[in-house]
Amino acid sequence: MNRFLGQWLVFSSLVITLEFYGFQWDKSNYMEQGQSTEKRDQTFLYMPCNCFLPLTGRVKDNKFIDCNDEGIPFVEAQVLNCTLSDVLKNPNLAQLNKFFPFELENYHNEIPGGVQLNMFQCGGFAIGQCVSHKLADGLSNFVFTNTWAATVRGDQADIDPPQFVSAALFPPPKEFNLGSGGSMPLTKDKVTRRYICNASEIETLRAKYQRNTKNVTSKRPSRVETLTAFIWNRFVGLQRVALRINCTVWSRL
């Protein structure tokens, strides 16, 4: 299984992720592949909700989460007349909206999160996740995803339950009002860009970063870690260039 594309969008009221996965299917063994796909779909239900109790609760009075263990919606959808490659070649933000369990542009819901499994006829699938921004940020959402993946794999050693202590360490002011919060339209007056990295280039970077690691016992960086390090390296480099330019201007003055 390969992860082809990860789209990351942040709205004022929702943190969402949409991940696409593909399979290499053997047409001569189609039925067995179909059976394994059905079994694969069932594994998605092993969600680590016991580690993330606020996700299973409900937002009350727009001020707190009632951890009543009502659960989060898990939706399964069949994508018809469209293949995974069609979506990846010509992504349309308005169409991608359908891959999520909530209406993103008009989200006003007491349910703090949801997941939708979108299955393509070609065998690939897409996972759309939504978490209320009142409850989680981007990092929290990644932690949930990683814990979910470890739960499905059965890797208990990789599961590190979160500690919900931020409210005690950083209590909100007594007169605190989050407001209703608005949602950012998907397609109105927005410009989006997509950058595609070749698999061979990513593997070259992974090998390079592994060689540069001083700790010989460290594991090989993942593709996500590699791309994150590469982008951050370029960002820091640009900041240094801007700083040198500013220093030169001030010295001339």
N, C-alpha and C positions, 0 to 999 in steps of 0.2 A: 504494500500500500504506500502510495506517495502523496504527500501534500503538495498540491499544485499552486495554490494561491491562498493568501490570507488577506482579506479586506478588513481594515480597521477604521471604524467610523465612531466619532464621539458626538452625541447629541446633548443638548442642555439637560435633558431628563433621563436619558438612557445611555448606558455603555453597551455597545454591541460588537460582536465578532461574527464573521462569516468565513468558514473554512471549507475548502473543497478538497475532496479525496478521490483518487481514481484507482481502478483495478485493471490489471492485465488479464483479460479473460481468454480462456482456451475454448474456442467454439466447439471442438470435438467433445468437450466435457461440460457442456452447458448446464445440464441438469444438476450435476454435483456442485458446480459453482453456485447455482441458484440456491441449493440447500445450505451451503456455507454462508451465503449472503443472508438468508433468513436467520440463521443462528447468530450471525454478526449483528443483525439489527437488535436482537434480544439483549445483547450485552450492553447496549446503550442505556438500558434501564438501571444498571448498577451505578447509580449516581451517589456521590458522597454527601448526601444531604445531612447525615448525622454529624458531619464535621462542620457544616455550614447552616446551622439552625435558623439564623435570620432569613435565609432564602426561602425557607418553608413556611414562614409566617406571613403576616399581612400588615400593611402600612395603616396605622390608625391616626386619624386626625392630622395627618400630614406631619407628625411630630416624632413618632416612635414606631418600632416594629414589635408587633405582638407575636411572639414565637409560639404559635398555637399548633404547629406541625400539620398544617393543612396541605403542604406540598406545593410544588410548582408544576405548571402545565408542561407536558411533553407531547408534542404533536408530530405525527408521521404524515408526510405528504409525498405523493407520486408526481414527478415532473414529466409531463407528457409533451410529445412533439418537440422535444429539445434535448440535446445531449450535453454532457458536461463540457466538451470542447467548444460547443456553440456559445455557452455562457462565458467561458474564459477568453474566447477570441473577441467577443463583442459585449463586454459587460455594460449593462444599463442599470443605473442606480434605482430607477423607478421599478424595474422588474425585480431587482434583488430584494426589494421591500417584501415581496411575497415569500421569501425564504425565512422569514421571522414569524414567531407566534403572535406578535402584537403589531398593530398599526403604528409605525414609528413616528409618523408626523402628528398624530393626535393621541399620544399616550398619556392617559390620566387613569391610572389603575392602582388599586391597592395591592395587587400581586407584585412582589418585588423582582421577579425574574421568570424566565421561561426558556425553553429549548425546542427547536423544531428540526427534525431529521428529514431532509429532502432527498429522495431516492430517484436517480435517473435510470432510464431504461437500459443505458449502456453499462450499468453496474457501478458507476461512480455515485457519490453522494455528497451533500453539503450539510453542514451543521450550523444553524443560526442560533446564537445565544443573545439574550437580552437580560440586562441587570439594571435595576433602577440606580441612577446616579446618587440617590440619597443614601444608598446602602453600600455601594462599591465604586472603586475607580478602576482604571485600566489594569493596574498591577493586581488588584484583588481578583479581577476577572480571570487573569492569566493563572493565578494561584488555584482558582477553582477548576479551570480547565486541566491543569497539570495533575491535580489531585484526582480528578475524574478519570483521566487516562491511566494513572497508576492503579486506581481501583479496578478498572476493567481488566488491566493486565495481571492483577493479583500481586502487584509489587507493594506489599505493605511497608517495606523499608523506605520507599520513596514518598510515603504519605506523612506529611507534617501538619497536623491539625492547627488551624489558625487560632490565635488568642484574641478574643474580642474585648480588649481592655482600653481602646482609644477613648471611649466616652468617659472612663474614670480618670485617665491621664489628662485628657483635654476636654473637660466638660463644657458644653455650650452655655452661652449666657442665659440668664433666667428669661429675659424677653427675647426669645429666639423664634423667628418665623422663616421657614424655608420658602414660603410662597408656593403658588401652584406650579410654577415652572412651565416654560414653553418648549416647543419642539422645533428644530430647525428643518425646513423643507428639504427634501432630497434633491430636487432638480431645479429650483428657482434661483437664478442668479448665482450659480455655483460653478466653479471650475475645478475639475478633477484631473489628476494625472496618474498614470500607472507605469511602474517601472518593473521590467521583467529581467531576471537574472538567469543566465544559462546554468544548468546543473553542473557542467564542467568547471565553470568559473567559481561557483560556490565551493566545489570540492577542492579546487586549488587554494582558495582562501582558508579552508578548514585545515589543510595540510600545513600551510604557512603559519597559521596561528598556533597549531599544535607544536611545531618546531620551535617557535619563539617562547613557548611556555617554559618557565624556569623549573617548575615542579614536574619531574619526569613521571610521577605517578598520576598526574591529572588525566582525566578522560578527554577524549577528542571532543572539541566543541560541536554542538548541534548546528544545524543549518540556521535556525533562528538566532542562536548566540553569535554565529559567524557574521550574519548580515547586520545584526545589531552593533557588533563591534566595528564593522566596516563603516557603517553610516555614522556612528559616533566619532570615529577617527577622522572622517572627512569634516564633520561639523566642528570639531575642536581645531582642525587645521585652518578652516575658514575664519574662526574667531581670532586665531593668532595673526593671520594676515591682516584682518581689520584692525587689530591692536597695533601692529607695526605701522600701518598707514596713518593712524591717528597720532602716534608718537612722532612720526616724521613731519606731519603737518604742524604740530605744536612746536617742534624744535626749530622749524623755519620761521615761525612767528616770533 
